[in-house]
């Protein structure tokens, strides 16, 4: 299990635990000091990241798409920040 902690300038802390299989996300846990509404949206983001290759652009696009299609609201963090934190775990 790979781990990272990232705090963007002016943003909230995000913690990542990720397990890879053939350079793709096999399992991921995202947590931190940020807020997300509705709260179960985080599980949706994590579920949609499974199978995504460890490429920051692909991870960011998956998160952004989930946020938009599920009408999630992020407070203190952006899809780009989460994607960067995932890549830092590598």
N, CA, C and O atoms as a GROMACS GRO file, in nm:
protein
  360
    1UNK      N    1   0.085  -0.117   0.000
    1UNK     CA    2   0.000   0.000   0.000
    1UNK      C    3   0.090   0.124   0.000
    1UNK      O    4   0.175   0.140   0.087
    2UNK      N    5   0.069   0.210  -0.098
    2UNK     CA    6   0.144   0.335  -0.109
    2UNK      C    7   0.063   0.445  -0.042
    2UNK      O    8  -0.060   0.443  -0.044
    3UNK      N    9   0.134   0.542   0.017
    3UNK     CA   10   0.065   0.649   0.091
    3UNK      C   11   0.125   0.784   0.057
    3UNK      O   12   0.242   0.796   0.023
    4UNK      N   13   0.041   0.887   0.068
    4UNK     CA   14   0.090   1.024   0.055
    4UNK      C   15   0.002   1.117   0.136
    4UNK      O   16  -0.113   1.085   0.168
    5UNK      N   17   0.058   1.233   0.168
    5UNK     CA   18  -0.013   1.341   0.233
    5UNK      C   19   0.022   1.467   0.156
    5UNK      O   20   0.139   1.494   0.130
    6UNK      N   21  -0.080   1.544   0.120
    6UNK     CA   22  -0.058   1.665   0.040
    6UNK      C   23  -0.150   1.775   0.089
    6UNK      O   24  -0.268   1.752   0.115
    7UNK      N   25  -0.094   1.896   0.101
    7UNK     CA   26  -0.173   2.013   0.137
    7UNK      C   27  -0.143   2.122   0.036
    7UNK      O   28  -0.036   2.183   0.040
    8UNK      N   29  -0.236   2.147  -0.056
    8UNK     CA   30  -0.213   2.252  -0.156
    8UNK      C   31  -0.216   2.390  -0.091
    8UNK      O   32  -0.277   2.409   0.014
    9UNK      N   33  -0.150   2.487  -0.153
    9UNK     CA   34  -0.152   2.624  -0.104
    9UNK      C   35  -0.297   2.673  -0.094
    9UNK      O   36  -0.371   2.669  -0.192
   10UNK      N   37  -0.334   2.717   0.024
   10UNK     CA   38  -0.469   2.768   0.045
   10UNK      C   39  -0.577   2.661   0.052
   10UNK      O   40  -0.695   2.693   0.062
   11UNK      N   41  -0.537   2.535   0.046
   11UNK     CA   42  -0.634   2.426   0.048
   11UNK      C   43  -0.626   2.343   0.175
   11UNK      O   44  -0.554   2.378   0.269
   12UNK      N   45  -0.699   2.236   0.176
   12UNK     CA   46  -0.703   2.146   0.290
   12UNK      C   47  -0.616   2.023   0.265
   12UNK      O   48  -0.581   1.993   0.152
   13UNK      N   49  -0.582   1.955   0.373
   13UNK     CA   50  -0.498   1.836   0.369
   13UNK      C   51  -0.573   1.718   0.308
   13UNK      O   52  -0.691   1.697   0.336
   14UNK      N   53  -0.505   1.642   0.223
   14UNK     CA   54  -0.562   1.520   0.165
   14UNK      C   55  -0.463   1.407   0.188
   14UNK      O   56  -0.343   1.422   0.166
   15UNK      N   57  -0.516   1.292   0.232
   15UNK     CA   58  -0.434   1.172   0.255
   15UNK      C   59  -0.479   1.065   0.157
   15UNK      O   60  -0.598   1.047   0.133
   16UNK      N   61  -0.383   0.995   0.102
   16UNK     CA   62  -0.411   0.890   0.003
   16UNK      C   63  -0.345   0.761   0.047
   16UNK      O   64  -0.230   0.760   0.092
   17UNK      N   65  -0.418   0.652   0.033
   17UNK     CA   66  -0.363   0.517   0.041
   17UNK      C   67  -0.407   0.448  -0.087
   17UNK      O   68  -0.526   0.441  -0.117
   18UNK      N   69  -0.310   0.398  -0.162
   18UNK     CA   70  -0.343   0.338  -0.291
   18UNK      C   71  -0.264   0.209  -0.310
   18UNK      O   72  -0.146   0.200  -0.275
   19UNK      N   73  -0.332   0.111  -0.366
   19UNK     CA   74  -0.270  -0.017  -0.400
   19UNK      C   75  -0.277  -0.029  -0.551
   19UNK      O   76  -0.382  -0.008  -0.611
   20UNK      N   77  -0.164  -0.063  -0.613
   20UNK     CA   78  -0.156  -0.071  -0.758
   20UNK      C   79  -0.147  -0.215  -0.806
   20UNK      O   80  -0.095  -0.302  -0.736
   21UNK      N   81  -0.197  -0.236  -0.925
   21UNK     CA   82  -0.184  -0.364  -0.993
   21UNK      C   83  -0.156  -0.331  -1.139
   21UNK      O   84  -0.240  -0.274  -1.208
   22UNK      N   85  -0.037  -0.368  -1.186
   22UNK     CA   86   0.004  -0.339  -1.324
   22UNK      C   87  -0.009  -0.191  -1.357
   22UNK      O   88  -0.062  -0.155  -1.462
   23UNK      N   89   0.037  -0.105  -1.268
   23UNK     CA   90   0.037   0.040  -1.284
   23UNK      C   91  -0.103   0.101  -1.295
   23UNK      O   92  -0.118   0.211  -1.347
   24UNK      N   93  -0.204   0.030  -1.248
   24UNK     CA   94  -0.340   0.082  -1.241
   24UNK      C   95  -0.386   0.075  -1.096
   24UNK      O   96  -0.337  -0.007  -1.018
   25UNK      N   97  -0.481   0.160  -1.061
   25UNK     CA   98  -0.533   0.164  -0.925
   25UNK      C   99  -0.617   0.039  -0.901
   25UNK      O  100  -0.715   0.014  -0.970
   26UNK      N  101  -0.577  -0.037  -0.802
   26UNK     CA  102  -0.649  -0.158  -0.764
   26UNK      C  103  -0.743  -0.130  -0.646
   26UNK      O  104  -0.852  -0.186  -0.637
   27UNK      N  105  -0.698  -0.041  -0.558
   27UNK     CA  106  -0.775  -0.004  -0.439
   27UNK      C  107  -0.725   0.132  -0.396
   27UNK      O  108  -0.606   0.161  -0.404
   28UNK      N  109  -0.816   0.218  -0.349
   28UNK     CA  110  -0.776   0.352  -0.306
   28UNK      C  111  -0.863   0.400  -0.192
   28UNK      O  112  -0.983   0.372  -0.187
   29UNK      N  113  -0.801   0.473  -0.100
   29UNK     CA  114  -0.872   0.536   0.012
   29UNK      C  115  -0.828   0.682   0.015
   29UNK      O  116  -0.709   0.712   0.021
   30UNK      N  117  -0.926   0.771   0.012
   30UNK     CA  118  -0.901   0.915   0.014
   30UNK      C  119  -0.964   0.971   0.140
   30UNK      O  120  -1.081   0.945   0.168
   31UNK      N  121  -0.888   1.048   0.216
   31UNK     CA  122  -0.943   1.115   0.334
   31UNK      C  123  -0.865   1.243   0.357
   31UNK      O  124  -0.769   1.271   0.285
   32UNK      N  125  -0.904   1.321   0.454
   32UNK     CA  126  -0.833   1.444   0.484
   32UNK      C  127  -0.920   1.544   0.556
   32UNK      O  128  -1.025   1.509   0.610
   33UNK      N  129  -0.876   1.669   0.556
   33UNK     CA  130  -0.944   1.777   0.627
   33UNK      C  131  -1.046   1.850   0.540
   33UNK      O  132  -1.111   1.943   0.587
   34UNK      N  133  -1.061   1.810   0.416
   34UNK     CA  134  -1.154   1.875   0.325
   34UNK      C  135  -1.296   1.822   0.348
   34UNK      O  136  -1.317   1.725   0.421
   35UNK      N  137  -1.392   1.888   0.285
   35UNK     CA  138  -1.532   1.845   0.295
   35UNK      C  139  -1.585   1.813   0.157
   35UNK      O  140  -1.539   1.867   0.056
   36UNK      N  141  -1.682   1.725   0.154
   36UNK     CA  142  -1.746   1.684   0.030
   36UNK      C  143  -1.894   1.666   0.058
   36UNK      O  144  -1.933   1.605   0.158
   37UNK      N  145  -1.976   1.718  -0.032
   37UNK     CA  146  -2.121   1.702  -0.015
   37UNK      C  147  -2.179   1.643  -0.142
   37UNK      O  148  -2.150   1.692  -0.250
   38UNK      N  149  -2.259   1.540  -0.132
   38UNK     CA  150  -2.286   1.461  -0.013
   38UNK      C  151  -2.165   1.377   0.026
   38UNK      O  152  -2.079   1.348  -0.058
   39UNK      N  153  -2.158   1.339   0.150
   39UNK     CA  154  -2.042   1.268   0.204
   39UNK      C  155  -2.014   1.136   0.134
   39UNK      O  156  -1.897   1.098   0.120
   40UNK      N  157  -2.117   1.065   0.090
   40UNK     CA  158  -2.092   0.937   0.022
   40UNK      C  159  -2.032   0.956  -0.117
   40UNK      O  160  -2.000   0.858  -0.185
   41UNK      N  161  -2.017   1.080  -0.158
   41UNK     CA  162  -1.953   1.109  -0.286
   41UNK      C  163  -1.808   1.063  -0.291
   41UNK      O  164  -1.757   1.030  -0.398
   42UNK      N  165  -1.743   1.060  -0.177
   42UNK     CA  166  -1.603   1.016  -0.172
   42UNK      C  167  -1.593   0.870  -0.213
   42UNK      O  168  -1.499   0.831  -0.284
   43UNK      N  169  -1.688   0.790  -0.170
   43UNK     CA  170  -1.688   0.648  -0.210
   43UNK      C  171  -1.711   0.634  -0.360
   43UNK      O  172  -1.656   0.543  -0.422
   44UNK      N  173  -1.790   0.723  -0.418
   44UNK     CA  174  -1.812   0.722  -0.563
   44UNK      C  175  -1.683   0.755  -0.637
   44UNK      O  176  -1.649   0.691  -0.736
   45UNK      N  177  -1.612   0.856  -0.588
   45UNK     CA  178  -1.485   0.894  -0.650
   45UNK      C  179  -1.387   0.778  -0.642
   45UNK      O  180  -1.323   0.743  -0.742
   46UNK      N  181  -1.375   0.717  -0.524
   46UNK     CA  182  -1.283   0.604  -0.506
   46UNK      C  183  -1.320   0.488  -0.598
   46UNK      O  184  -1.233   0.430  -0.662
   47UNK      N  185  -1.447   0.455  -0.606
   47UNK     CA  186  -1.491   0.344  -0.691
   47UNK      C  187  -1.460   0.370  -0.838
   47UNK      O  188  -1.419   0.278  -0.910
   48UNK      N  189  -1.477   0.493  -0.882
   48UNK     CA  190  -1.451   0.526  -1.023
   48UNK      C  191  -1.302   0.533  -1.055
   48UNK      O  192  -1.264   0.531  -1.172
   49UNK      N  193  -1.217   0.542  -0.953
   49UNK     CA  194  -1.072   0.543  -0.977
   49UNK      C  195  -1.014   0.403  -0.993
   49UNK      O  196  -0.905   0.387  -1.049
   50UNK      N  197  -1.085   0.302  -0.946
   50UNK     CA  198  -1.035   0.164  -0.958
   50UNK      C  199  -1.027   0.129  -1.106
   50UNK      O  200  -1.123   0.142  -1.181
   51UNK      N  201  -0.909   0.083  -1.146
   51UNK     CA  202  -0.884   0.047  -1.285
   51UNK      C  203  -0.819   0.158  -1.367
   51UNK      O  204  -0.773   0.133  -1.479
   52UNK      N  205  -0.813   0.278  -1.312
   52UNK     CA  206  -0.751   0.391  -1.383
   52UNK      C  207  -0.599   0.379  -1.375
   52UNK      O  208  -0.544   0.348  -1.269
   53UNK      N  209  -0.533   0.403  -1.488
   53UNK     CA  210  -0.386   0.400  -1.490
   53UNK      C  211  -0.329   0.513  -1.407
   53UNK      O  212  -0.392   0.618  -1.392
   54UNK      N  213  -0.211   0.492  -1.353
   54UNK     CA  214  -0.146   0.593  -1.269
   54UNK      C  215  -0.087   0.703  -1.357
   54UNK      O  216   0.035   0.718  -1.370
   55UNK      N  217  -0.176   0.779  -1.416
   55UNK     CA  218  -0.140   0.897  -1.494
   55UNK      C  219  -0.224   1.012  -1.440
   55UNK      O  220  -0.346   1.002  -1.435
   56UNK      N  221  -0.158   1.120  -1.401
   56UNK     CA  222  -0.226   1.229  -1.332
   56UNK      C  223  -0.344   1.283  -1.413
   56UNK      O  224  -0.450   1.311  -1.356
   57UNK      N  225  -0.328   1.297  -1.542
   57UNK     CA  226  -0.436   1.349  -1.626
   57UNK      C  227  -0.559   1.259  -1.622
   57UNK      O  228  -0.672   1.307  -1.609
   58UNK      N  229  -0.538   1.127  -1.632
   58UNK     CA  230  -0.649   1.032  -1.630
   58UNK      C  231  -0.719   1.030  -1.494
   58UNK      O  232  -0.842   1.022  -1.487
   59UNK      N  233  -0.641   1.039  -1.388
   59UNK     CA  234  -0.696   1.041  -1.253
   59UNK      C  235  -0.778   1.168  -1.232
   59UNK      O  236  -0.890   1.163  -1.182
   60UNK      N  237  -0.722   1.281  -1.272
   60UNK     CA  238  -0.791   1.409  -1.259
   60UNK      C  239  -0.922   1.410  -1.337
   60UNK      O  240  -1.025   1.456  -1.287
   61UNK      N  241  -0.920   1.358  -1.460
   61UNK     CA  242  -1.041   1.355  -1.543
   61UNK      C  243  -1.147   1.265  -1.484
   61UNK      O  244  -1.266   1.298  -1.489
   62UNK      N  245  -1.108   1.150  -1.426
   62UNK     CA  246  -1.204   1.060  -1.362
   62UNK      C  247  -1.270   1.128  -1.243
   62UNK      O  248  -1.392   1.119  -1.226
   63UNK      N  249  -1.191   1.196  -1.162
   63UNK     CA  250  -1.246   1.265  -1.045
   63UNK      C  251  -1.339   1.377  -1.090
   63UNK      O  252  -1.450   1.391  -1.039
   64UNK      N  253  -1.294   1.456  -1.186
   64UNK     CA  254  -1.375   1.568  -1.236
   64UNK      C  255  -1.508   1.518  -1.293
   64UNK      O  256  -1.612   1.577  -1.267
   65UNK      N  257  -1.503   1.411  -1.369
   65UNK     CA  258  -1.624   1.356  -1.428
   65UNK      C  259  -1.721   1.307  -1.320
   65UNK      O  260  -1.842   1.329  -1.329
   66UNK      N  261  -1.668   1.240  -1.218
   66UNK     CA  262  -1.752   1.193  -1.108
   66UNK      C  263  -1.816   1.310  -1.035
   66UNK      O  264  -1.935   1.307  -1.004
   67UNK      N  265  -1.737   1.413  -1.007
   67UNK     CA  266  -1.788   1.531  -0.937
   67UNK      C  267  -1.901   1.596  -1.018
   67UNK      O  268  -2.004   1.634  -0.962
   68UNK      N  269  -1.881   1.607  -1.148
   68UNK     CA  270  -1.982   1.673  -1.232
   68UNK      C  271  -2.107   1.588  -1.250
   68UNK      O  272  -2.219   1.638  -1.234
   69UNK      N  273  -2.090   1.460  -1.282
   69UNK     CA  274  -2.207   1.377  -1.310
   69UNK      C  275  -2.289   1.344  -1.185
   69UNK      O  276  -2.411   1.329  -1.192
   70UNK      N  277  -2.222   1.334  -1.072
   70UNK     CA  278  -2.292   1.304  -0.946
   70UNK      C  279  -2.330   1.430  -0.869
   70UNK      O  280  -2.387   1.423  -0.760
   71UNK      N  281  -2.298   1.547  -0.928
   71UNK     CA  282  -2.328   1.677  -0.866
   71UNK      C  283  -2.272   1.688  -0.725
   71UNK      O  284  -2.342   1.726  -0.631
   72UNK      N  285  -2.145   1.653  -0.712
   72UNK     CA  286  -2.076   1.661  -0.583
   72UNK      C  287  -2.017   1.801  -0.567
   72UNK      O  288  -1.986   1.868  -0.666
   73UNK      N  289  -2.003   1.844  -0.444
   73UNK     CA  290  -1.940   1.972  -0.415
   73UNK      C  291  -1.820   1.947  -0.324
   73UNK      O  292  -1.834   1.890  -0.216
   74UNK      N  293  -1.703   1.989  -0.369
   74UNK     CA  294  -1.580   1.979  -0.292
   74UNK      C  295  -1.552   2.112  -0.224
   74UNK      O  296  -1.566   2.217  -0.286
   75UNK      N  297  -1.513   2.109  -0.097
   75UNK     CA  298  -1.477   2.228  -0.023
   75UNK      C  299  -1.333   2.214   0.026
   75UNK      O  300  -1.303   2.121   0.102
   76UNK      N  301  -1.245   2.303  -0.015
   76UNK     CA  302  -1.108   2.304   0.032
   76UNK      C  303  -1.013   2.217  -0.049
   76UNK      O  304  -0.896   2.202  -0.011
   77UNK      N  305  -1.060   2.161  -0.159
   77UNK     CA  306  -0.977   2.073  -0.242
   77UNK      C  307  -1.038   2.070  -0.382
   77UNK      O  308  -1.158   2.094  -0.399
   78UNK      N  309  -0.957   2.040  -0.481
   78UNK     CA  310  -1.004   2.030  -0.619
   78UNK      C  311  -0.970   1.891  -0.673
   78UNK      O  312  -0.889   1.820  -0.614
   79UNK      N  313  -1.032   1.850  -0.785
   79UNK     CA  314  -0.992   1.724  -0.848
   79UNK      C  315  -0.842   1.721  -0.880
   79UNK      O  316  -0.778   1.617  -0.868
   80UNK      N  317  -0.788   1.835  -0.920
   80UNK     CA  318  -0.644   1.843  -0.951
   80UNK      C  319  -0.560   1.815  -0.825
   80UNK      O  320  -0.459   1.746  -0.833
   81UNK      N  321  -0.602   1.867  -0.711
   81UNK     CA  322  -0.530   1.844  -0.585
   81UNK      C  323  -0.532   1.696  -0.547
   81UNK      O  324  -0.431   1.641  -0.505
   82UNK      N  325  -0.648   1.633  -0.562
   82UNK     CA  326  -0.658   1.490  -0.529
   82UNK      C  327  -0.570   1.408  -0.623
   82UNK      O  328  -0.500   1.317  -0.579
   83UNK      N  329  -0.574   1.441  -0.752
   83UNK     CA  330  -0.492   1.369  -0.850
   83UNK      C  331  -0.344   1.383  -0.817
   83UNK      O  332  -0.269   1.286  -0.828
   84UNK      N  333  -0.302   1.502  -0.778
   84UNK     CA  334  -0.161   1.524  -0.743
   84UNK      C  335  -0.124   1.440  -0.621
   84UNK      O  336  -0.016   1.381  -0.617
   85UNK      N  337  -0.212   1.435  -0.522
   85UNK     CA  338  -0.186   1.356  -0.402
   85UNK      C  339  -0.174   1.206  -0.436
   85UNK      O  340  -0.089   1.136  -0.381
   86UNK      N  341  -0.259   1.159  -0.527
   86UNK     CA  342  -0.250   1.018  -0.571
   86UNK      C  343  -0.115   0.992  -0.636
   86UNK      O  344  -0.050   0.891  -0.607
   87UNK      N  345  -0.073   1.081  -0.723
   87UNK     CA  346   0.055   1.062  -0.791
   87UNK      C  347   0.173   1.070  -0.694
   87UNK      O  348   0.274   1.004  -0.715
   88UNK      N  349   0.161   1.150  -0.591
   88UNK     CA  350   0.269   1.160  -0.491
   88UNK      C  351   0.287   1.029  -0.415
   88UNK      O  352   0.396   1.001  -0.366
   89UNK      N  353   0.182   0.949  -0.405
   89UNK     CA  354   0.193   0.820  -0.335
   89UNK      C  355   0.285   0.724  -0.409
   89UNK      O  356   0.343   0.634  -0.348
   90UNK      N  357   0.297   0.742  -0.534
   90UNK     CA  358   0.379   0.656  -0.617
   90UNK      C  359   0.522   0.672  -0.578
   90UNK      O  360   0.609   0.608  -0.636
   0.00000   0.00000   0.00000
